[in-house]
Amino acid sequence: MAQYPIPKFHFLVEWGGARIGFTEVSGLEVSTEVIEYREGSSPEYHKIKMPGMQKQSNITMKRGTFKGDNEFFEWWNTVALNTIERRNITISLLNENHEPVVVWQAKNAWPSKVQSTDLKADGNEVAIESIELVHEGLKIINE
């Protein structure tokens, strides 16, 4: 039996107990910064490289705009004097049985940017809005 990679078009996003349909999720990225060090008496004429602090990219999620649905803006409007409503976000890549195969869990996420759709008089596309989230850690579970 042949092994195939998992398609990326079947996924689920959960935040604060609500399930929301999105057309695109990007920014599921983590990296480790590099610390370079060399002591003066080292016989090697190069620096050694050590792992430093971890760094996470912002997560961008896009979805269609629906009449009367202001959830993005309501969450963004909770920003006030160094306080914001933080949420844990779970993004699951699903198989054909709608079961999670790969799961990304973002901790303490909050919106840093909300973008409404662009408008185009001769366009023939769906109105898409997006939200950009910052977070304090991304855990990846490959089941």
Secondary structure as GFF3:
##gff-version 3
##sequence-region A 1 143
A	DSSP	beta_strand	11	15	.	.	.	ID=ss1
A	DSSP	beta_strand	18	20	.	.	.	ID=ss2
A	DSSP	beta_strand	24	26	.	.	.	ID=ss3
A	DSSP	beta_strand	30	37	.	.	.	ID=ss4
A	DSSP	beta_strand	48	56	.	.	.	ID=ss5
A	DSSP	beta_strand	59	64	.	.	.	ID=ss6
A	DSSP	alpha_helix	71	76	.	.	.	ID=ss7
A	DSSP	beta_strand	87	94	.	.	.	ID=ss8
A	DSSP	beta_strand	100	115	.	.	.	ID=ss9
A	DSSP	beta_strand	128	134	.	.	.	ID=ss10
A	DSSP	beta_strand	138	142	.	.	.	ID=ss11
###
